[in-house]
Structure formats: structure tokens, C-alpha cells
Amino acid sequence: KRQFIVIYGRRRVGKSTLIKKIMDFAKGDIYFLADQTAESNQRQLFAGVIANSVDGFDQVSYPSWEVLLRSLNRQVGKRITVCLDEFPYLVKSSPSLPSVLQKLLNEKNLEFDR
């Protein structure tokens, strides 16, 4: 079953550590730690992290988060977990990202749990 989970709390209490311990990187789970750079740079960095699980994923330039996420969904082929850590940094550089995620989840086009 597809799930969307939000973990929040004060800074420096171990949220990221907890997430990393739960994730199964051997099966291709994707953990991305956002920073405060431009939107296009964030997408490029995220594509680079995805390339650890999906060969060549970072060889393409993704013009938007929607295009990147749809491409990831098509190429994954199995159930994985995707973690976007420091999500507020992503939203700061790309204010539309939450609505893009909501749209794709509502359309059932993100099926990372096959």
C-alpha cells in the first residue's frame, strides 16, 4: 500500500538518524538531504542520488520536479522508500513542490510501492 509519512520535530533530536536506520539502502531506497541551493541544482543533486539505484538517471536534465518524479516512478520497477530530508529547503527554492507531490499522489502516478 502506498504511504506518505511526515516526520517533524525540533532540530537536532535524531529524526534524520532514525530515518536512515529504518531505510533499506540495499534494496534501492533513496535518501536525499536537501540544501539551500537553487531549484535546478536540487533536482540535479537528487538525480545524482537516484543514480545510485537507477543507472544513468543523472545523465538527463529534468526541467521540473514533476518530470523528475514521473521518470523515477517509471524506472524504479519495485517498491522503494524515497526520503526528502530537510524538505523546507526544497520548498523554499521550489514553492510548487508540495502541490506537485500532492497532484501525483492523488493521480496515483507515484507508485514507489509496487
Sequence and secondary structure as in RCSB ss.txt:
>XXXX:A:sequence
KRQFIVIYGRRRVGKSTLIKKIMDFAKGDIYFLADQTAESNQRQLFAGVIANSVDGFDQVSYPSWEVLLRSLNRQ
VGKRITVCLDEFPYLVKSSPSLPSVLQKLLNEKNLEFDR
>XXXX:A:secstr
         STTSSHHHHHHHH  GGGT EEEE  SS HHHHHHHHHHHHTTTSTTGGGS  SSHHHHHHHHHHH
H S   EEEETHHHHHHH TTHHHHHHHHHHTT   TT 
